[in-house]
Amino acid sequence: MPTCPVCHGQYAESELLGRSKRRVADVDALRPLSGRTLLCPRCQSDIYSWRKKEEQERDADKIKSMLSRFYPLIIPLLALVLWFAGRHPHLVGSLLAIILSVVPFLIMKNNAPAYRIAKWARPLKAKPGLSLETVELGTFIIGLAMALVTLVLMEFWDLPSSRPAFVEKLVTSLVYSLSFVLITIALTGMMINAQIRELDKTRPQPIFTDTARLLEIALKSATEQLDLQDTPTVESVERTDDAGIRVVVSLRRKVTEAEKKYEITETTEKNSKEPEVSSKRKKEEKIAERDEKGSVARWAIKADMWGRIRSIDVRDWWTFVQ
């Protein structure tokens, strides 16, 4: 099933809402998209521009797509060219440089949406970690340094040679391959940053960047899970260290007959030594006070950054309002 880029909620195409927040009856009319407003059934975000971008990418020129998404592979290709030209330290170093450079590229290349989410979540997290730009710059600088060290070692040990010593082979293989791997990672980071900028142009901001909307989604999910008929009152809201949300809600109701009987019994026992008239008056006053204030239930709700409920803890269960 498709996943909303804003709230990460899954939906069926028949559940998409139009501009008037009614379901789109003609599902086939979604392709091709033409000036339509499409609202996610979970968060009510307009995902039309994202779906349109998806279709445009499917129909885009394949050559242009390859040039924009695969140019970091020029680094392992360079290692292959140096191998054929005989300018590599030795065979082991070249094999390591080619294989180990392709691996991080394959791991990172399709994760632009995940890196985009991490970018938006960084300011909200207690331990945000390094940004992609910092990793990109750091790996590029260290990669160039490793390349310079390789040139120095090749000059010092007079490489490439037909039968290098074990130490020469080990050290130069590690340094030579590491330089290609780090520069490949840096270029892949540049490619992903370019993709993130394109995604930011078409996709709305993730739901966790807007506390009010995240609260709305979390409350809706919690109300459904608790099977509440009325909308609870929000007492406190705070963001968690992982960009989620913690909220305390309460719901009031009138005192039930069972609670009234319990209150009468409790009041009678407390005032058993007092005169009957005074005891009766106190009971009536207490019941009237309970009727006016009612009873309350409180829940502490914790949700993740997408508004998905993690836990619901009962704080008070229909206790008398003090």
N, C-alpha and C positions, 0 to 999 in steps of 0.2 A: 504493500500500500504506500502511496505517496506520503511524505513527511513534511509538515509545515516548517519552513526555515525560521520562523519567528519563535514558536513555542515548542517545536519538536513533537507536536501531536500528530498522530497518524489519522488519515481521513480517506474516505472513499470519494471518488469524483462526484457521485450522486449526492453527497452531503455538502458540497460547496454551495455557498450562499451568494446571491446576486447583490446588486446595489441596494435593493430594498430589504436585504437580509431574509430573502426567501430562497428556498432551494432552487438550483438551476435545473429545470426539468429536462432540457435537451442536452444530455451529456455529450453527444457527438458534436454539438456546436462549440465545444471547448477547443476543438482542433479544426482549422487553425484559429487561434485567438484573435479577436478583432475588437479592440476598444472596449473590452468587458471588464467589469469589476468583479473579482472573485474573492470572497471572504472565507477565511478558515473557520470551520464550525466551532472550534475550541476557543480561539483567542480573538476572533473577528478581525484579523489583520488582512489587508488587501495583498494577496499573493499573485495578482495578475502579472505584474512586471517580472517576477521571478520565473513564472511558468513560460512567459513569452521569451525570456532570455534562454531558458532551457531548450526551447524549440529552435531558436536561432543558432545556438551552438551545435545542435544536431545537423542543421542544414549548412553550417559554415564550410568554407573552403578547407579541405583536409590538409593541404600543403601549408597554409597559413597557421593552422592549428598545430601542426608538427613543429614549425619554426618557433612558435611562442611557448610551447610546452616541453620541448625536448632539447633546447639549446645547451643545458648543462652537460649533456653527453659529449660535448666537444672536448671536455677534459680527458675522459678515458679514451676518446678517439685520438687525442694528441699523444697519449701514452702508447697507443698502438702504432702510431706513425713513427715515434722515436724508436720503438722496438724494431720495426722493419728497417729503419735507417741506421741501426747499429749505434745509436747515441744513448742507449739505456745503460745503467751500470751492469746489469746482467739479467738473465731470463727470469729468475725468481722475483726480482723487484718489479719487472714489467707486468708479470702475471698478477701479482698482488695489487699493483696500481690500477689495472684494468678492472679486475673483479670487484675489489673493495670500493671502487668509485661508483660502479653501477648499482651496488646494493643500496646505499642510502638514498640515491635518486629514486629507485623503485619504491622504497618505503615512504618517501615524503611527497612524491609528485601528485598524488590524488587526494591529499589531505588538506587542501586549501580551506574548505569549510570548517574543519576542526581547528586549524590555526586561527581562523577569523574569530571563532567563538572564544578561543583562549585570549586573543587580543582584547576583545570587548570585556572579558571577565577579569582581566588583570587588575584594574583599579578597585574592584570590589572584593578581592581576595586578601586574606591576611598574609599569605605567603605567595605572592604573584609569580615568583620565579623570573627567569631572564626572558626578555622579549625576543621575538624572532629577529628583529633588526640587530640586537646586540650579538646574538649567536652568529648571524650572517657576517657581521663585521669582524668579530673575533676569529672565526674560522678562516676568513680570507687572509687576515694579517698573519696568523700562525702558519697557514698554508704557504704563503710567500716566503716566510722565514725558513720553513722546512725545505723549500726548493733551493734557497740560497745555501743552506747547510749541505744539501746533496751535491751542489756544484763544488763546494769546498772539499768535501770528502772524495769526490771523483778526481779532483786535481791532486789531492794529497796522496791517494792510493793508486794513482795512475790507472783509473778505470775508464772505459770497460776493458777488462782483460779476459783472456780465455779461461784461466783457472784462478779465480779469486780465492783468497783465504776465507776460512769459515767466518771469522770476525768481520772481515770486510763485507762478506755476503750478507750476514745478518743485519749489521748496522745500516748499510746502504739500502737494503731491501725495505726495512722499516721506515727510514726517513723518506726515501723516494716515494713509496706508496702512500705514506701519510700526507705528503704534500698534495698529491692528486686527490686524495679522498677529501681533505679539508676544503680545497678550492671547489670541488664538485658540490659539497654541502653548501658553501657560500652562494654559488650560482643558483642552486636549487632554491635556496631561501629567497633570492632576488626574484626568481620566477613565481614563487608562491606569494610573495608580497604584491606582485603585479596582479595576480589572480584575486587576491583579497581586495585590492582597490576596485577591480571590476565588479566583484560581488557587492561591495558597499554601494555601488552606483545603482544596483537593481534590487537588492534585498533590503527589507526594513531591518532596523536594529533588533537584536535578539530580545526576547521578552524580559529577560532578567535585568536589562538596563533601565527598565521603567518599574520602580517599586510599586506604584499604584496599580498597574496592569498585572504585575506578578501577584500582588495581593488578591486581586479580583479572581484570577485563575485558581489560586490556592483555596480561597474561600468557597468557590463554586464546587471544587472537587471535594473539599471537606464536608460541605453541606450535603452532598449526595451520599458520601460514605456514612455520615451520621444519621441520614434519613430525617433531616430536620425540615419541617414545613415552613418555618419562618426564617428570615435572614438574621443571623446572629449579629451582635454588636461587637465591633472591634475595640478592644481595650488597650492593646499595645502591639507595636510592630517593630521588628529589628531585623537587620540583615545578618546572616551568618557568615562565618569566615570563608565558606566555599561559594559565596555569591548567591546562596539560597535565602530563605526568609523564615522567620519565626514569629508567630502571631498568637496572641491570647484573645479568645473570643468568649462572649457570654450570651446567654439567652434567658430572658425572664418569662415567668408565667404566673398565673394565679395559683393560690394555695388550693390543693385538692382536698376533698373531704377526708381522705385518710390522714393527711397531714394535720387537718384541723382536729381530728379525734386524738391524734398523738399529742398535739399541743395542749388540748383540754386536760388529758390525763396527766401530762407533765406538770402543768400549772396547779392542778388539784393536789398532787403529791407534795409540791413545794409549799403550798399554803394550807396544808391540812390542819395546822394548829391555830389558824386565824379564824375569826368569826365567819359564819356562813355567808352573810351579806357581803362582807369585805372580799371574801374569796371569789364569790360569784362576779362581783364587779371587776376584779382583776382579770378573771377569765374572759369576760366580754371585751375588756379593753385590749387584751393580748390578741384575741382572735381578730378584732377589727384592725389592729395594727398589721397583723400578718396578711389579712386580705388586701390591705392597701399597698403594702410593699411587695408581696408575693415571694416566690422562691426563685433561685437562680442556679444555672449550671454553667461551668466554665471549662474550656478546653484549651490546651496548649498545642498548637499545630505547627509542625515543622515540615517545610517543603524544600525541594531542591531548586536549582536555578531555572528550571523549566516549569515550576509550579506543580510538580508531581509530589504527592503526599508521601513523606517518609515516616512520620509518626503522628499519632493523635493521643495525647495524654489527658486524662480527666483531672482537672484541678478541684472542682466542686460539683457535686451531683445533686441538684435541686435542694440546696440548702436555703434556709430562711435568710432573707435579706436583712442585714443588721442596720 
